[in-house]
């Protein structure tokens, strides 16, 4: 599938990032690498040092004043910590009056209702759940839009997040809790599996460096094969599991220890916690 033409769809659009953290920096860098004009990107943050770094490394516009930045923008990306979101929304609300702006929130646990309460009931809002591989432009993001978001605005939101990976649109906001459990927290699960494989490799006589290099490259190779294949991962697994072979022995051991059930319980726990955080 071809990547979207970012310059065509976002041409002459101004994007404002409220917050200059790692995710905002990754999104800005991803957009610039795909041809977006850095001079159409604005970023605000209370840290002068952080803004200076962003301006120097990316060539974007920076300002300490959130409202000034938001008033210039067609798209406002909220990339701040959840605990300071209420104060930020209060600052930004004047910029959303009688406006065609769309707001994209990447703050975990902040519901559409909370955002509407802070910005106004008519505000066009997209809530999303990215994950940390977005920092290396291989992220996975779930998106949900409220009823005020137009088709064009959905396209803009999609293209911004596609600058750092793939995106999927959700039919219900509650599904973001499942996305949080699956892909939002998911990188940590794979890191844990990597840790376990490295430890196992060492226990069988390999050096730490050798076990780690083999584990990480195997994880990369398996992911690439799954992404580029036209069959399900289950079929790929069957194809490399020869009857009576070494892989079969390992798979049987994992199944005997109910690996699928362990992961199912783990993701359910993560989803439940995501729901609790949203209520808080």
C-alpha positions as CSV (number, residue, x, y, z in Angstrom):
1,X,0.0,0.0,0.0
2,X,1.4,3.4,-0.9
3,X,2.0,6.0,1.7
4,X,-0.2,9.1,1.7
5,X,1.1,12.2,0.0
6,X,1.5,14.3,3.1
7,X,2.3,17.5,1.2
8,X,-0.9,17.3,-0.9
9,X,-3.3,16.8,1.9
10,X,-1.7,19.0,4.6
11,X,-0.5,21.7,2.2
12,X,-1.0,25.1,3.8
13,X,-2.2,23.6,7.0
14,X,-0.6,24.7,10.3
15,X,0.0,22.1,13.0
16,X,0.5,23.2,16.6
17,X,2.0,20.8,19.2
18,X,1.1,21.7,22.8
19,X,4.0,20.0,24.6
20,X,7.5,19.3,23.4
21,X,8.0,15.8,24.7
22,X,9.3,12.8,22.9
23,X,6.1,11.9,21.2
24,X,5.5,15.4,19.9
25,X,9.1,15.5,18.7
26,X,8.7,12.2,16.9
27,X,5.5,13.3,15.2
28,X,7.1,16.5,14.0
29,X,10.3,14.8,12.8
30,X,8.2,12.1,11.0
31,X,6.1,14.7,9.2
32,X,9.2,16.7,8.2
33,X,10.9,13.5,6.9
34,X,7.8,12.9,4.7
35,X,8.0,16.3,3.1
36,X,6.0,18.6,5.4
37,X,7.2,22.2,5.6
38,X,8.9,22.7,9.1
39,X,7.8,26.3,9.0
40,X,4.2,25.2,9.2
41,X,4.9,23.4,12.5
42,X,4.6,25.2,15.8
43,X,5.4,23.9,19.3
44,X,4.8,25.3,22.7
45,X,6.3,24.2,26.1
46,X,7.2,25.8,29.4
47,X,10.8,24.8,29.0
48,X,12.9,27.3,27.0
49,X,15.7,24.8,26.8
50,X,13.5,22.1,25.3
51,X,12.0,24.6,22.8
52,X,15.4,25.7,21.7
53,X,16.4,22.1,21.1
54,X,13.4,21.5,19.0
55,X,13.9,24.7,17.0
56,X,17.5,23.9,16.4
57,X,17.1,20.2,15.5
58,X,13.9,20.5,13.5
59,X,13.7,24.1,12.3
60,X,10.2,24.5,13.6
61,X,8.5,27.6,15.2
62,X,8.4,27.6,19.0
63,X,6.7,29.7,21.7
64,X,6.0,29.5,25.4
65,X,2.4,30.7,25.0
66,X,0.0,27.8,24.3
67,X,-2.8,30.1,23.2
68,X,-0.6,32.0,20.7
69,X,0.5,28.7,19.1
70,X,-3.1,27.3,19.0
71,X,-4.6,30.4,17.5
72,X,-2.3,30.0,14.4
73,X,-3.1,26.3,13.9
74,X,-5.6,24.3,11.8
75,X,-4.7,21.2,13.8
76,X,-3.8,21.3,17.5
77,X,-2.0,18.2,18.9
78,X,-2.3,17.8,22.7
79,X,0.9,16.1,23.8
80,X,1.0,16.9,27.5
81,X,0.8,14.8,30.7
82,X,-2.8,13.8,31.7
83,X,-2.5,15.5,35.1
84,X,-2.0,19.0,33.6
85,X,-4.6,18.6,30.8
86,X,-7.4,20.4,32.6
87,X,-5.3,23.6,32.9
88,X,-4.1,23.3,29.3
89,X,-7.7,23.0,28.1
90,X,-8.6,26.1,29.9
91,X,-5.8,28.0,28.2
92,X,-6.8,26.7,24.8
93,X,-10.6,27.1,24.9
94,X,-10.6,30.7,23.5
95,X,-8.8,29.4,20.4
96,X,-11.6,26.9,19.7
97,X,-14.5,29.4,19.6
98,X,-16.2,29.7,16.2
99,X,-13.3,27.7,14.7
100,X,-12.7,24.9,12.2
101,X,-9.8,23.7,14.1
102,X,-9.4,20.0,15.0
103,X,-7.8,18.9,18.3
104,X,-5.8,15.6,18.5
105,X,-5.2,14.3,21.9
106,X,-2.5,11.7,22.6
107,X,-2.9,11.9,26.4
108,X,-3.6,8.5,27.8
109,X,-6.9,8.1,29.8
110,X,-8.4,11.5,28.9
111,X,-11.8,10.9,27.5
112,X,-13.6,12.7,24.7
113,X,-16.1,13.9,27.3
114,X,-13.4,15.4,29.5
115,X,-11.9,17.1,26.4
116,X,-15.3,18.5,25.4
117,X,-15.9,19.8,28.9
118,X,-12.6,21.7,28.8
119,X,-12.7,22.9,25.1
120,X,-16.5,23.2,24.5
121,X,-19.1,20.8,23.5
122,X,-18.8,21.7,19.8
123,X,-15.1,21.1,19.5
124,X,-13.8,18.7,16.8
125,X,-11.7,16.2,18.8
126,X,-9.8,13.1,17.8
127,X,-8.5,10.9,20.7
128,X,-5.7,8.5,19.9
129,X,-3.5,5.9,21.6
130,X,-0.1,5.7,20.0
131,X,2.8,3.5,21.3
132,X,6.5,4.1,21.9
133,X,7.8,2.6,18.6
134,X,6.4,5.8,17.1
135,X,9.7,7.2,18.4
136,X,11.4,5.2,15.6
137,X,8.6,5.7,13.1
138,X,7.2,2.1,13.5
139,X,4.3,3.0,15.8
140,X,0.7,1.7,15.9
141,X,-2.0,4.1,16.8
142,X,-5.7,3.7,17.4
143,X,-7.9,6.7,16.6
144,X,-11.5,7.7,17.6
145,X,-13.2,10.9,16.5
146,X,-16.2,12.7,18.0
147,X,-19.2,13.6,15.9
148,X,-17.9,17.1,15.1
149,X,-14.8,15.9,13.2
150,X,-15.2,16.2,9.4
151,X,-13.9,13.8,6.8
152,X,-11.2,16.2,5.9
153,X,-10.2,16.6,9.5
154,X,-10.1,12.8,9.9
155,X,-7.7,12.7,6.9
156,X,-5.5,15.3,8.5
157,X,-5.3,13.4,11.8
158,X,-4.7,10.2,10.0
159,X,-1.8,11.6,8.0
160,X,-0.2,13.2,11.0
161,X,-0.1,9.9,12.9
162,X,0.9,7.9,9.8
163,X,4.1,9.9,9.8
164,X,5.2,7.6,12.7
165,X,3.6,4.3,11.8
166,X,0.2,2.7,11.0
167,X,-3.2,3.9,12.2
168,X,-6.6,2.2,12.7
169,X,-9.9,4.0,13.2
170,X,-12.2,2.7,15.9
171,X,-16.0,2.6,15.9
172,X,-16.3,3.2,19.7
173,X,-14.3,5.2,22.1
174,X,-14.3,2.3,24.6
175,X,-12.2,0.3,22.1
176,X,-9.3,2.6,22.9
177,X,-9.0,0.6,26.2
178,X,-8.4,-2.6,24.2
179,X,-5.9,-0.7,22.0
180,X,-4.1,0.5,25.1
181,X,-3.9,-3.1,26.3
182,X,-2.8,-4.6,23.0
183,X,-0.5,-2.1,21.2
184,X,-0.2,0.7,23.7
185,X,1.4,-1.5,26.3
186,X,2.3,-4.2,23.8
187,X,6.0,-3.2,23.3
188,X,6.7,-4.0,26.9
189,X,5.3,-7.6,26.4
190,X,7.7,-8.1,23.5
191,X,10.6,-6.7,25.6
192,X,9.7,-9.1,28.3
193,X,9.8,-12.1,25.9
194,X,13.1,-10.8,24.6
195,X,14.5,-10.7,28.2
196,X,13.3,-14.3,28.8
197,X,14.9,-15.6,25.5
198,X,18.2,-13.8,26.3
199,X,18.3,-15.3,29.8
200,X,17.5,-18.8,28.3
201,X,20.2,-18.4,25.7
202,X,22.7,-17.5,28.5
203,X,21.6,-20.5,30.5
204,X,22.5,-22.7,27.6
205,X,26.0,-21.4,27.4
206,X,25.8,-18.4,25.1
207,X,27.4,-15.1,26.1
208,X,25.0,-12.2,27.0
209,X,26.0,-10.3,23.9
210,X,25.5,-13.3,21.5
211,X,22.2,-14.2,23.1
212,X,20.9,-10.6,22.9
213,X,22.0,-10.1,19.3
214,X,20.4,-13.3,18.1
215,X,17.2,-12.6,20.1
216,X,16.7,-9.0,18.8
217,X,17.5,-9.9,15.2
218,X,15.1,-12.9,15.4
219,X,12.4,-10.6,16.7
220,X,13.0,-8.2,13.9
221,X,13.0,-10.9,11.3
222,X,9.8,-12.5,12.6
223,X,8.0,-9.2,12.6
224,X,9.1,-8.4,9.1
225,X,8.0,-11.8,7.8
226,X,4.6,-11.4,9.4
227,X,4.1,-7.9,8.1
228,X,5.2,-8.8,4.5
229,X,3.3,-12.1,4.4
230,X,-0.1,-12.7,2.9
231,X,-0.9,-15.4,5.5
232,X,-1.8,-15.2,9.2
233,X,1.0,-15.5,11.9
234,X,-0.6,-18.8,12.9
235,X,0.1,-20.2,9.4
236,X,3.7,-18.9,9.5
237,X,4.2,-20.6,12.8
238,X,2.9,-23.9,11.4
239,X,5.2,-23.6,8.4
240,X,8.3,-23.4,10.6
241,X,7.2,-26.1,13.0
242,X,8.4,-29.3,11.5
243,X,6.8,-32.5,12.9
244,X,9.1,-34.1,15.4
245,X,11.6,-31.1,15.2
246,X,13.0,-28.7,17.7
247,X,10.5,-26.0,17.1
248,X,7.6,-28.4,17.7
249,X,9.1,-29.3,21.1
250,X,9.3,-25.7,22.2
251,X,5.8,-24.9,20.9
252,X,4.3,-27.9,22.7
253,X,6.0,-26.7,25.9
254,X,4.6,-23.2,25.6
255,X,1.1,-24.5,24.9
256,X,1.3,-26.9,27.8
257,X,2.0,-23.9,30.0
258,X,-1.0,-22.2,28.5
259,X,0.8,-19.3,26.9
260,X,-2.4,-18.0,25.1
261,X,-4.3,-17.9,28.4
262,X,-1.4,-16.1,30.1
263,X,-1.4,-13.4,27.5
264,X,-5.2,-13.2,27.5
265,X,-5.2,-12.6,31.2
266,X,-2.5,-10.1,31.0
267,X,-4.2,-8.0,28.3
268,X,-7.5,-8.2,30.2
269,X,-5.7,-6.8,33.3
270,X,-4.2,-3.9,31.2
271,X,-7.6,-3.1,29.6
272,X,-9.3,-3.0,33.0
273,X,-6.6,-0.6,34.3
274,X,-7.1,1.6,31.3
275,X,-10.8,1.7,32.0
276,X,-10.1,2.6,35.6
277,X,-7.7,5.4,34.7
278,X,-10.3,6.8,32.3
279,X,-12.9,7.0,35.1
280,X,-10.4,8.6,37.4
